[in-house]
Amino acid sequence: MMGDKNLADPKPVDGALSMILVRLAVDEPKCTCLAHFCTRRDTVLYRVRLLQNRLNVDPMNEKKWVPGMGAIHESLNKKCFPLCSMHASDLLLGRMSLQDIDCTSFVNVEENSLVPILS
């Protein structure tokens, strides 16, 4: 079972090495942070971009696996979700992974209403 410190459990740093977290500026109403058990409403909207797609990593070919690296499911690519500043920092630094985020409550954002913030 996940979280029982099994050898199959992914390391939290895996996600930090294989994704980009893009901060977005949109006129969306504030939502609660999607990190599990967080109720903060002072959130910022982020979009996940997977780097494994650019590296042409095939998760089905075990010979090309890099030891210690995990793969993020393709369905999370380009998804938007609100995070508070503490959990955004934790995700970027590898202290938490995408498994710690409620993936059932992603925010739908229109492409033409986005303005990326470079920070």
PyMOL commands that place a pseudoatom at each C-alpha (Angstrom):
pseudoatom trace, name=CA, resn=MET, resi=1, chain=A, elem=C, hetatm=0, pos=[0.000, 0.000, 0.000]
pseudoatom trace, name=CA, resn=MET, resi=2, chain=A, elem=C, hetatm=0, pos=[1.225, 3.511, -0.774]
pseudoatom trace, name=CA, resn=GLY, resi=3, chain=A, elem=C, hetatm=0, pos=[2.800, 5.369, 2.113]
pseudoatom trace, name=CA, resn=ASP, resi=4, chain=A, elem=C, hetatm=0, pos=[3.902, 2.253, 3.997]
pseudoatom trace, name=CA, resn=LYS, resi=5, chain=A, elem=C, hetatm=0, pos=[7.563, 2.995, 3.166]
pseudoatom trace, name=CA, resn=ASN, resi=6, chain=A, elem=C, hetatm=0, pos=[7.627, 0.200, 0.597]
pseudoatom trace, name=CA, resn=LEU, resi=7, chain=A, elem=C, hetatm=0, pos=[10.471, 0.189, -1.898]
pseudoatom trace, name=CA, resn=ALA, resi=8, chain=A, elem=C, hetatm=0, pos=[7.910, 0.825, -4.656]
pseudoatom trace, name=CA, resn=ASP, resi=9, chain=A, elem=C, hetatm=0, pos=[6.852, 4.163, -3.140]
pseudoatom trace, name=CA, resn=PRO, resi=10, chain=A, elem=C, hetatm=0, pos=[7.992, 7.069, -5.343]
pseudoatom trace, name=CA, resn=LYS, resi=11, chain=A, elem=C, hetatm=0, pos=[10.413, 9.562, -3.876]
pseudoatom trace, name=CA, resn=PRO, resi=12, chain=A, elem=C, hetatm=0, pos=[8.915, 13.086, -3.574]
pseudoatom trace, name=CA, resn=VAL, resi=13, chain=A, elem=C, hetatm=0, pos=[11.867, 14.617, -5.436]
pseudoatom trace, name=CA, resn=ASP, resi=14, chain=A, elem=C, hetatm=0, pos=[10.909, 12.668, -8.577]
pseudoatom trace, name=CA, resn=GLY, resi=15, chain=A, elem=C, hetatm=0, pos=[8.148, 15.093, -9.513]
pseudoatom trace, name=CA, resn=ALA, resi=16, chain=A, elem=C, hetatm=0, pos=[10.320, 18.143, -8.957]
pseudoatom trace, name=CA, resn=LEU, resi=17, chain=A, elem=C, hetatm=0, pos=[12.820, 16.857, -11.508]
pseudoatom trace, name=CA, resn=SER, resi=18, chain=A, elem=C, hetatm=0, pos=[10.324, 15.928, -14.216]
pseudoatom trace, name=CA, resn=MET, resi=19, chain=A, elem=C, hetatm=0, pos=[7.869, 18.838, -14.335]
pseudoatom trace, name=CA, resn=ILE, resi=20, chain=A, elem=C, hetatm=0, pos=[7.578, 22.597, -14.621]
pseudoatom trace, name=CA, resn=LEU, resi=21, chain=A, elem=C, hetatm=0, pos=[5.124, 24.486, -12.420]
pseudoatom trace, name=CA, resn=VAL, resi=22, chain=A, elem=C, hetatm=0, pos=[3.925, 27.641, -14.223]
pseudoatom trace, name=CA, resn=ARG, resi=23, chain=A, elem=C, hetatm=0, pos=[2.265, 30.410, -12.206]
pseudoatom trace, name=CA, resn=LEU, resi=24, chain=A, elem=C, hetatm=0, pos=[-0.745, 31.894, -14.022]
pseudoatom trace, name=CA, resn=ALA, resi=25, chain=A, elem=C, hetatm=0, pos=[-2.462, 35.276, -13.787]
pseudoatom trace, name=CA, resn=VAL, resi=26, chain=A, elem=C, hetatm=0, pos=[-6.185, 34.880, -14.368]
pseudoatom trace, name=CA, resn=ASP, resi=27, chain=A, elem=C, hetatm=0, pos=[-9.376, 36.564, -13.247]
pseudoatom trace, name=CA, resn=GLU, resi=28, chain=A, elem=C, hetatm=0, pos=[-10.713, 33.423, -11.610]
pseudoatom trace, name=CA, resn=PRO, resi=29, chain=A, elem=C, hetatm=0, pos=[-12.378, 33.476, -8.190]
pseudoatom trace, name=CA, resn=LYS, resi=30, chain=A, elem=C, hetatm=0, pos=[-10.167, 32.284, -5.339]
pseudoatom trace, name=CA, resn=CYS, resi=31, chain=A, elem=C, hetatm=0, pos=[-10.358, 28.568, -4.605]
pseudoatom trace, name=CA, resn=THR, resi=32, chain=A, elem=C, hetatm=0, pos=[-9.097, 26.556, -1.677]
pseudoatom trace, name=CA, resn=CYS, resi=33, chain=A, elem=C, hetatm=0, pos=[-5.657, 24.992, -1.875]
pseudoatom trace, name=CA, resn=LEU, resi=34, chain=A, elem=C, hetatm=0, pos=[-5.827, 21.514, -3.425]
pseudoatom trace, name=CA, resn=ALA, resi=35, chain=A, elem=C, hetatm=0, pos=[-3.137, 20.025, -1.178]
pseudoatom trace, name=CA, resn=HIS, resi=36, chain=A, elem=C, hetatm=0, pos=[-4.722, 17.370, 1.007]
pseudoatom trace, name=CA, resn=PHE, resi=37, chain=A, elem=C, hetatm=0, pos=[-6.082, 18.719, 4.325]
pseudoatom trace, name=CA, resn=CYS, resi=38, chain=A, elem=C, hetatm=0, pos=[-5.296, 22.369, 3.480]
pseudoatom trace, name=CA, resn=THR, resi=39, chain=A, elem=C, hetatm=0, pos=[-8.152, 24.881, 3.710]
pseudoatom trace, name=CA, resn=ARG, resi=40, chain=A, elem=C, hetatm=0, pos=[-6.295, 28.106, 2.876]
pseudoatom trace, name=CA, resn=ARG, resi=41, chain=A, elem=C, hetatm=0, pos=[-8.029, 30.351, 0.336]
pseudoatom trace, name=CA, resn=ASP, resi=42, chain=A, elem=C, hetatm=0, pos=[-5.098, 32.678, -0.438]
pseudoatom trace, name=CA, resn=THR, resi=43, chain=A, elem=C, hetatm=0, pos=[-4.073, 30.650, -3.473]
pseudoatom trace, name=CA, resn=VAL, resi=44, chain=A, elem=C, hetatm=0, pos=[-2.436, 31.169, -6.840]
pseudoatom trace, name=CA, resn=LEU, resi=45, chain=A, elem=C, hetatm=0, pos=[-3.294, 29.174, -9.943]
pseudoatom trace, name=CA, resn=TYR, resi=46, chain=A, elem=C, hetatm=0, pos=[-0.537, 26.938, -11.359]
pseudoatom trace, name=CA, resn=ARG, resi=47, chain=A, elem=C, hetatm=0, pos=[-0.271, 24.801, -14.498]
pseudoatom trace, name=CA, resn=VAL, resi=48, chain=A, elem=C, hetatm=0, pos=[1.770, 21.576, -14.621]
pseudoatom trace, name=CA, resn=ARG, resi=49, chain=A, elem=C, hetatm=0, pos=[3.937, 20.961, -17.697]
pseudoatom trace, name=CA, resn=LEU, resi=50, chain=A, elem=C, hetatm=0, pos=[5.599, 17.561, -17.875]
pseudoatom trace, name=CA, resn=LEU, resi=51, chain=A, elem=C, hetatm=0, pos=[9.244, 17.422, -18.926]
pseudoatom trace, name=CA, resn=GLN, resi=52, chain=A, elem=C, hetatm=0, pos=[9.199, 13.678, -19.511]
pseudoatom trace, name=CA, resn=ASN, resi=53, chain=A, elem=C, hetatm=0, pos=[7.332, 14.333, -22.779]
pseudoatom trace, name=CA, resn=ARG, resi=54, chain=A, elem=C, hetatm=0, pos=[10.212, 16.458, -24.050]
pseudoatom trace, name=CA, resn=LEU, resi=55, chain=A, elem=C, hetatm=0, pos=[12.758, 13.857, -22.995]
pseudoatom trace, name=CA, resn=ASN, resi=56, chain=A, elem=C, hetatm=0, pos=[10.945, 11.122, -24.957]
pseudoatom trace, name=CA, resn=VAL, resi=57, chain=A, elem=C, hetatm=0, pos=[10.829, 8.843, -21.925]
pseudoatom trace, name=CA, resn=ASP, resi=58, chain=A, elem=C, hetatm=0, pos=[8.784, 5.728, -22.624]
pseudoatom trace, name=CA, resn=PRO, resi=59, chain=A, elem=C, hetatm=0, pos=[7.342, 4.451, -19.318]
pseudoatom trace, name=CA, resn=MET, resi=60, chain=A, elem=C, hetatm=0, pos=[6.651, 1.069, -20.934]
pseudoatom trace, name=CA, resn=ASN, resi=61, chain=A, elem=C, hetatm=0, pos=[10.323, 0.437, -21.814]
pseudoatom trace, name=CA, resn=GLU, resi=62, chain=A, elem=C, hetatm=0, pos=[12.028, -0.625, -18.572]
pseudoatom trace, name=CA, resn=LYS, resi=63, chain=A, elem=C, hetatm=0, pos=[15.482, -0.627, -20.193]
pseudoatom trace, name=CA, resn=LYS, resi=64, chain=A, elem=C, hetatm=0, pos=[15.348, 3.170, -20.555]
pseudoatom trace, name=CA, resn=TRP, resi=65, chain=A, elem=C, hetatm=0, pos=[14.242, 3.813, -16.967]
pseudoatom trace, name=CA, resn=VAL, resi=66, chain=A, elem=C, hetatm=0, pos=[16.521, 5.983, -14.870]
pseudoatom trace, name=CA, resn=PRO, resi=67, chain=A, elem=C, hetatm=0, pos=[17.020, 4.533, -11.364]
pseudoatom trace, name=CA, resn=GLY, resi=68, chain=A, elem=C, hetatm=0, pos=[15.374, 6.720, -8.719]
pseudoatom trace, name=CA, resn=MET, resi=69, chain=A, elem=C, hetatm=0, pos=[13.216, 8.637, -11.199]
pseudoatom trace, name=CA, resn=GLY, resi=70, chain=A, elem=C, hetatm=0, pos=[9.454, 8.351, -11.319]
pseudoatom trace, name=CA, resn=ALA, resi=71, chain=A, elem=C, hetatm=0, pos=[7.052, 9.100, -14.145]
pseudoatom trace, name=CA, resn=ILE, resi=72, chain=A, elem=C, hetatm=0, pos=[4.062, 11.405, -13.856]
pseudoatom trace, name=CA, resn=HIS, resi=73, chain=A, elem=C, hetatm=0, pos=[0.888, 10.254, -15.581]
pseudoatom trace, name=CA, resn=GLU, resi=74, chain=A, elem=C, hetatm=0, pos=[0.222, 11.952, -18.923]
pseudoatom trace, name=CA, resn=SER, resi=75, chain=A, elem=C, hetatm=0, pos=[-3.291, 12.996, -17.833]
pseudoatom trace, name=CA, resn=LEU, resi=76, chain=A, elem=C, hetatm=0, pos=[-1.777, 15.586, -15.442]
pseudoatom trace, name=CA, resn=ASN, resi=77, chain=A, elem=C, hetatm=0, pos=[0.009, 17.457, -18.250]
pseudoatom trace, name=CA, resn=LYS, resi=78, chain=A, elem=C, hetatm=0, pos=[-1.291, 21.037, -18.674]
pseudoatom trace, name=CA, resn=LYS, resi=79, chain=A, elem=C, hetatm=0, pos=[-3.729, 20.755, -15.753]
pseudoatom trace, name=CA, resn=CYS, resi=80, chain=A, elem=C, hetatm=0, pos=[-4.376, 23.849, -13.627]
pseudoatom trace, name=CA, resn=PHE, resi=81, chain=A, elem=C, hetatm=0, pos=[-4.823, 23.846, -9.876]
pseudoatom trace, name=CA, resn=PRO, resi=82, chain=A, elem=C, hetatm=0, pos=[-4.727, 26.382, -7.027]
pseudoatom trace, name=CA, resn=LEU, resi=83, chain=A, elem=C, hetatm=0, pos=[-2.047, 26.097, -4.340]
pseudoatom trace, name=CA, resn=CYS, resi=84, chain=A, elem=C, hetatm=0, pos=[-1.236, 28.235, -1.327]
pseudoatom trace, name=CA, resn=SER, resi=85, chain=A, elem=C, hetatm=0, pos=[2.285, 29.654, -1.126]
pseudoatom trace, name=CA, resn=MET, resi=86, chain=A, elem=C, hetatm=0, pos=[3.441, 27.024, 1.375]
pseudoatom trace, name=CA, resn=HIS, resi=87, chain=A, elem=C, hetatm=0, pos=[2.342, 24.039, -0.723]
pseudoatom trace, name=CA, resn=ALA, resi=88, chain=A, elem=C, hetatm=0, pos=[3.579, 25.563, -3.997]
pseudoatom trace, name=CA, resn=SER, resi=89, chain=A, elem=C, hetatm=0, pos=[6.994, 25.932, -2.378]
pseudoatom trace, name=CA, resn=ASP, resi=90, chain=A, elem=C, hetatm=0, pos=[6.859, 22.368, -1.025]
pseudoatom trace, name=CA, resn=LEU, resi=91, chain=A, elem=C, hetatm=0, pos=[5.972, 21.005, -4.465]
pseudoatom trace, name=CA, resn=LEU, resi=92, chain=A, elem=C, hetatm=0, pos=[8.751, 22.939, -6.195]
pseudoatom trace, name=CA, resn=LEU, resi=93, chain=A, elem=C, hetatm=0, pos=[11.343, 21.879, -3.611]
pseudoatom trace, name=CA, resn=GLY, resi=94, chain=A, elem=C, hetatm=0, pos=[10.306, 18.225, -3.705]
pseudoatom trace, name=CA, resn=ARG, resi=95, chain=A, elem=C, hetatm=0, pos=[8.988, 18.071, -0.132]
pseudoatom trace, name=CA, resn=MET, resi=96, chain=A, elem=C, hetatm=0, pos=[5.628, 16.927, -1.476]
pseudoatom trace, name=CA, resn=SER, resi=97, chain=A, elem=C, hetatm=0, pos=[4.562, 15.274, -4.720]
pseudoatom trace, name=CA, resn=LEU, resi=98, chain=A, elem=C, hetatm=0, pos=[1.543, 15.426, -7.008]
pseudoatom trace, name=CA, resn=GLN, resi=99, chain=A, elem=C, hetatm=0, pos=[0.157, 12.501, -5.001]
pseudoatom trace, name=CA, resn=ASP, resi=100, chain=A, elem=C, hetatm=0, pos=[-0.454, 14.985, -2.180]
pseudoatom trace, name=CA, resn=ILE, resi=101, chain=A, elem=C, hetatm=0, pos=[-2.815, 17.052, -4.358]
pseudoatom trace, name=CA, resn=ASP, resi=102, chain=A, elem=C, hetatm=0, pos=[-6.531, 16.437, -4.836]
pseudoatom trace, name=CA, resn=CYS, resi=103, chain=A, elem=C, hetatm=0, pos=[-6.570, 15.561, -8.541]
pseudoatom trace, name=CA, resn=THR, resi=104, chain=A, elem=C, hetatm=0, pos=[-10.381, 15.458, -8.676]
pseudoatom trace, name=CA, resn=SER, resi=105, chain=A, elem=C, hetatm=0, pos=[-10.764, 19.238, -8.377]
pseudoatom trace, name=CA, resn=PHE, resi=106, chain=A, elem=C, hetatm=0, pos=[-8.645, 20.736, -11.140]
pseudoatom trace, name=CA, resn=VAL, resi=107, chain=A, elem=C, hetatm=0, pos=[-9.655, 24.186, -12.412]
pseudoatom trace, name=CA, resn=ASN, resi=108, chain=A, elem=C, hetatm=0, pos=[-10.765, 24.612, -16.025]
pseudoatom trace, name=CA, resn=VAL, resi=109, chain=A, elem=C, hetatm=0, pos=[-9.153, 27.743, -17.453]
pseudoatom trace, name=CA, resn=GLU, resi=110, chain=A, elem=C, hetatm=0, pos=[-9.668, 29.079, -20.960]
pseudoatom trace, name=CA, resn=GLU, resi=111, chain=A, elem=C, hetatm=0, pos=[-6.419, 29.310, -22.949]
pseudoatom trace, name=CA, resn=ASN, resi=112, chain=A, elem=C, hetatm=0, pos=[-7.167, 32.863, -24.147]
pseudoatom trace, name=CA, resn=SER, resi=113, chain=A, elem=C, hetatm=0, pos=[-7.596, 34.191, -20.586]
pseudoatom trace, name=CA, resn=LEU, resi=114, chain=A, elem=C, hetatm=0, pos=[-4.128, 33.172, -19.391]
pseudoatom trace, name=CA, resn=VAL, resi=115, chain=A, elem=C, hetatm=0, pos=[-1.205, 35.492, -18.818]
pseudoatom trace, name=CA, resn=PRO, resi=116, chain=A, elem=C, hetatm=0, pos=[1.897, 33.611, -17.606]
pseudoatom trace, name=CA, resn=ILE, resi=117, chain=A, elem=C, hetatm=0, pos=[3.895, 35.266, -14.837]
pseudoatom trace, name=CA, resn=LEU, resi=118, chain=A, elem=C, hetatm=0, pos=[7.646, 34.866, -15.091]
pseudoatom trace, name=CA, resn=SER, resi=119, chain=A, elem=C, hetatm=0, pos=[9.217, 34.770, -11.649]
for i in range(1, 119): cmd.bond("trace and resi %d" % i, "trace and resi %d" % (i + 1))
show_as sticks, trace
zoom trace
